[in-house]
Amino acid sequence: MRRPPAPKRVSRVRLPRRGAAFSIVASAALVVGAGAAAASSFTTQIAQDFDTNREVVETGIDQNSEAFDDGEMNILVLGSDAREDENPEDQRSDTMMLVHIPESRDEMYVMSIMRDLWVEIPDVGMSKVNSAQSHGGYPLTIRTVENLTGAEIDHMVVIDFDGFRDLTTALGGVEINNDMAFSSGQVNPSYYPEGTIRLEGTDALRFVRERKAFTDGDYQRVKNQQKFLTGIASGVLDSATLTDPGKIAGMVHAFTPYLTVDESLDASTLVSYGLSMNQMRASAITSFTIPNNGTGTTAGGASVVWPDEEGLAEMRTAMEQGTMGEFVDELEERLEQERLDGGPEAPQDDENQDEPDESAEQEVPALEDNQL
């Protein structure tokens, strides 16, 4: 279908091997393990571990059609930061990404959706896109993203942020290039210097959560999350990982308990997808943020991110016509000019603010991003 822009820059993710792009979606170790170990008893053991420990929820996704029946596959990836005593489905999605894989299966587009994007929620009205979950659970979230992007969602994966902590520990750390130095956390804060850094455990968790340390708030956090996922993919695909059965099993065992998936996304399906994408080029993964017009305030007083309707229409057309490459190139030029003119400002921190004039939504308090 299509593919969006990052608020500042589009990044083409370069991975060391083919067929592993799916690792960005979740269950990366399982898919890579399938490609490395084929149908061995070891892979069977990993698959059983995945199917036993994952959580399955009803999503309203049509289970009677195959993902690539319409020539492409779209996966909605949500990041959850719910407290132990709260139902994750009642929370607002802290992170939203749409993964688009075209019919050729040789490239992948990972599109970040700003959580404060002001959109039409079906049967609710105008509201922030991440409020769909508190209004109607995963089914309404999926409908909202489908209406926004024009993509028909084939699968959904929800990742508890705590899973990143354990996954990085299983990997022995994740290496990324940090754009700017910052600190995160109120008690014994973590410090992240500019340049190449290695993230593991609590430091990794704080890195993907942090937004208040940045002048552009969620924009930089989204960018950091994209970098982090790229680092995970690179770590999974490292030869030292692929040749270490114990390490692969450890990753699956550590990460799967933090995954919630739709009814049809089981181990055999993941393996089938992973093996069918063996023609994917190492440089064929592109990540960006869907088009938006920066931040503002609604008539009801809520700080939001305005959608770029023209850019979204171009994105939908590019996805439908298979011209995402051209779209991204043009987007890169546009975003670079925006960067030179001055980047977007961060929305005010009004996570718990209602929108009485334009929406009946009731905000669900979220964990502070700089707390654990």
Residue pairs with C-beta under 8 A, 6 or more apart in sequence:
1 72
1 74
1 100
1 149
1 150
1 151
1 152
1 316
1 319
1 320
2 100
2 109
2 149
2 150
2 151
2 315
2 316
2 317
2 318
2 319
2 320
2 324
2 327
3 100
3 109
3 111
3 286
3 288
3 315
3 318
3 319
3 324
3 327
3 328
4 111
4 112
4 113
4 149
4 288
4 289
4 290
4 291
4 311
4 312
4 315
4 331
5 288
5 289
5 290
5 291
5 311
5 315
5 328
5 331
5 332
5 334
5 335
6 112
6 222
6 223
6 226
6 287
6 288
6 289
6 335
7 114
7 216
7 219
7 222
7 223
7 289
7 292
7 335
7 343
7 344
8 219
8 223
8 335
8 338
8 339
8 343
9 223
9 332
9 335
9 336
9 339
10 286
10 287
10 288
10 328
10 331
10 332
10 335
11 226
11 227
11 230
11 286
11 287
11 288
12 283
12 285
12 286
13 24
13 110
13 226
13 230
13 233
13 283
13 285
13 286
13 287
14 282
14 283
14 285
15 21
15 230
15 233
15 234
15 237
15 282
15 283
15 285
16 234
16 237
16 238
16 239
16 282
17 237
17 242
17 282
18 278
18 279
18 280
18 281
18 282
19 35
19 274
19 275
19 277
19 278
19 279
19 280
20 28
20 31
20 32
20 35
20 233
20 236
20 237
20 274
20 280
21 101
21 108
21 233
21 277
21 280
21 284
21 285
22 28
22 31
22 108
22 270
22 273
22 274
22 277
23 29
23 31
23 32
23 232
23 233
23 236
23 237
24 99
24 108
24 110
24 229
24 230
24 232
24 233
24 285
25 75
25 77
25 99
25 157
26 77
26 157
26 159
26 255
26 259
26 261
27 50
27 157
27 252
27 255
27 256
27 259
27 270
28 232
28 233
28 236
28 251
29 46
29 236
29 248
29 251
29 252
29 255
30 46
30 47
30 50
30 252
30 267
30 270
30 271
30 274
31 270
31 271
31 273
31 274
32 236
32 237
32 241
32 242
32 248
32 274
33 42
33 43
33 46
33 248
33 249
33 252
34 43
34 46
34 47
34 270
34 271
34 274
34 275
35 274
35 275
35 278
36 242
36 243
36 248
37 43
37 46
37 245
37 248
42 245
42 249
43 271
45 249
46 248
46 249
46 252
46 267
47 267
47 268
47 271
48 267
49 249
49 252
49 253
49 256
50 252
50 256
50 266
50 267
50 270
51 266
51 267
53 253
53 256
53 257
53 259
54 256
54 257
54 259
54 260
54 261
54 266
55 259
55 260
55 261
56 260
56 261
56 262
56 263
57 89
57 138
57 158
57 260
57 261
57 262
57 263
58 138
58 139
58 263
59 138
59 139
59 142
59 156
59 262
59 263
60 138
60 139
60 142
60 143
61 142
61 153
61 154
61 155
61 156
61 262
61 263
61 264
63 263
63 264
67 73
67 154
67 155
67 273
68 103
68 105
70 152
71 102
71 103
72 100
72 101
72 102
72 103
72 319
73 100
73 101
73 154
73 155
73 273
74 98
74 99
74 100
74 101
74 151
74 152
74 153
74 154
74 155
75 98
75 99
75 101
75 153
75 154
75 155
75 156
75 157
76 96
76 97
76 98
76 99
76 141
76 142
76 145
76 153
76 155
76 156
76 157
77 95
77 96
77 97
77 98
77 99
77 156
77 157
77 158
77 159
78 93
78 95
78 96
78 97
78 133
78 141
78 156
78 157
78 158
78 159
79 93
79 94
79 95
79 96
79 158
79 159
79 161
79 208
79 225
80 88
80 91
80 93
80 94
80 158
80 159
80 160
80 161
80 260
81 91
81 94
81 160
81 161
81 209
81 366
81 367
82 88
82 90
82 91
82 160
83 367
88 158
88 160
88 260
89 133
89 137
89 138
90 133
90 134
90 137
90 364
91 133
91 134
91 364
91 366
92 115
92 128
92 130
92 131
92 133
92 134
92 363
92 364
92 366
93 115
93 130
93 132
93 133
93 141
94 115
94 130
94 161
94 209
94 366
95 112
95 115
95 208
95 222
95 225
96 112
96 113
96 115
96 129
96 130
96 145
97 110
97 111
97 112
97 113
98 110
98 111
98 113
98 145
98 149
98 151
98 153
98 290
99 108
99 109
99 110
99 111
100 108
100 109
100 110
100 111
100 151
100 319
100 324
101 107
101 108
101 109
101 277
102 322
102 324
103 322
104 279
105 276
105 277
105 279
105 280
106 277
106 279
106 280
106 281
106 284
107 280
107 281
107 284
107 285
107 286
107 324
108 280
108 284
108 285
108 286
109 285
109 286
109 287
109 288
109 324
110 226
110 229
110 285
110 286
110 287
110 288
111 149
111 287
111 288
111 289
111 290
112 222
112 225
112 226
112 287
112 288
112 289
112 290
113 129
113 145
113 148
113 289
113 290
114 129
114 218
114 219
114 222
114 289
114 290
114 292
114 305
115 128
115 129
115 130
115 218
116 128
116 129
116 130
116 218
116 295
116 303
116 304
116 305
116 347
117 128
117 129
117 148
117 290
117 292
117 304
117 305
117 306
117 307
118 126
118 127
118 128
118 129
118 298
118 304
118 305
118 306
118 307
119 126
119 127
119 128
119 129
119 144
119 147
119 148
119 307
120 126
120 144
120 147
121 127
121 129
121 131
121 132
121 135
121 140
121 144
121 359
121 361
122 140
122 143
122 144
122 147
123 136
123 140
124 131
124 132
124 135
124 136
124 140
124 359
124 360
124 361
125 358
125 359
125 360
126 298
126 358
126 359
127 135
127 355
127 358
127 359
127 361
128 302
128 304
128 355
128 361
129 144
129 145
129 148
131 359
131 361
131 363
132 140
132 141
132 143
132 144
132 145
133 140
133 141
134 361
134 362
134 363
134 364
135 361
136 143
138 156
138 158
142 153
142 156
145 151
145 153
146 152
146 153
148 290
148 307
148 312
149 290
149 312
149 315
149 316
149 319
150 316
150 319
150 320
151 319
155 261
155 262
155 264
155 265
156 261
156 262
156 265
157 259
157 260
157 261
157 262
157 265
158 259
158 260
158 261
159 258
159 259
160 258
160 259
160 260
161 205
161 208
161 209
162 205
162 258
163 254
163 255
163 257
163 258
163 259
164 204
164 205
164 208
164 228
164 232
165 201
165 202
165 204
165 205
166 254
166 255
166 258
167 232
167 251
167 254
167 255
168 174
168 199
168 200
168 201
168 204
168 232
169 200
169 201
169 254
170 247
170 250
170 251
170 253
170 254
170 255
171 200
171 232
171 235
171 236
171 241
171 247
171 251
172 200
172 235
173 198
173 199
173 200
173 235
174 198
174 199
174 200
174 204
174 228
174 231
174 232
174 234
174 235
175 196
175 197
175 198
175 199
175 231
175 234
175 235
176 196
176 197
176 199
176 227
176 228
176 230
176 231
177 195
177 196
177 197
177 227
178 192
178 193
178 194
178 195
178 196
178 197
178 224
178 227
179 194
179 220
179 223
179 224
180 194
180 214
180 220
181 191
181 192
181 193
181 194
182 191
182 192
182 210
182 213
182 214
183 189
183 190
183 191
183 192
183 213
184 190
184 192
184 206
184 207
184 209
184 210
184 213
184 369
184 370
185 206
185 370
185 371
185 372
186 370
186 371
189 370
190 202
190 203
190 206
190 207
192 203
192 207
199 207
199 228
199 231
202 372
204 228
205 372
206 370
206 372
207 224
207 228
208 221
208 224
208 225
208 228
209 221
209 369
209 370
210 221
210 224
210 369
210 370
211 217
211 218
211 220
211 221
211 346
211 369
212 349
212 368
212 369
212 370
213 370
214 220
214 221
214 346
215 345
215 346
216 343
216 344
216 345
216 346
217 346
217 347
217 349
218 305
218 346
218 347
219 289
219 343
219 344
219 346
221 369
222 289
226 287
229 287
230 285
230 287
233 285
235 241
236 251
240 247
241 247
241 248
241 251
242 248
286 324
286 328
288 328
288 331
290 311
290 312
290 315
291 307
291 308
291 310
291 311
291 312
291 314
291 315
291 331
292 305
292 306
292 307
292 308
292 311
292 344
293 305
293 306
293 307
293 308
294 305
294 306
294 344
294 345
295 303
295 304
295 305
295 306
295 344
295 345
295 346
295 347
296 303
296 304
296 306
297 303
297 304
297 348
298 304
298 355
298 357
298 358
299 357
299 358
300 354
300 355
300 356
300 357
300 358
300 359
301 350
301 353
301 355
301 357
302 350
302 353
302 354
302 355
302 358
303 347
303 348
303 349
303 350
303 353
304 347
305 347
311 331
314 327
315 327
317 323
318 324
318 326
318 327
338 344
351 363
351 365
351 366
352 363
352 365
352 366
353 363
354 361
354 362
354 363
355 361
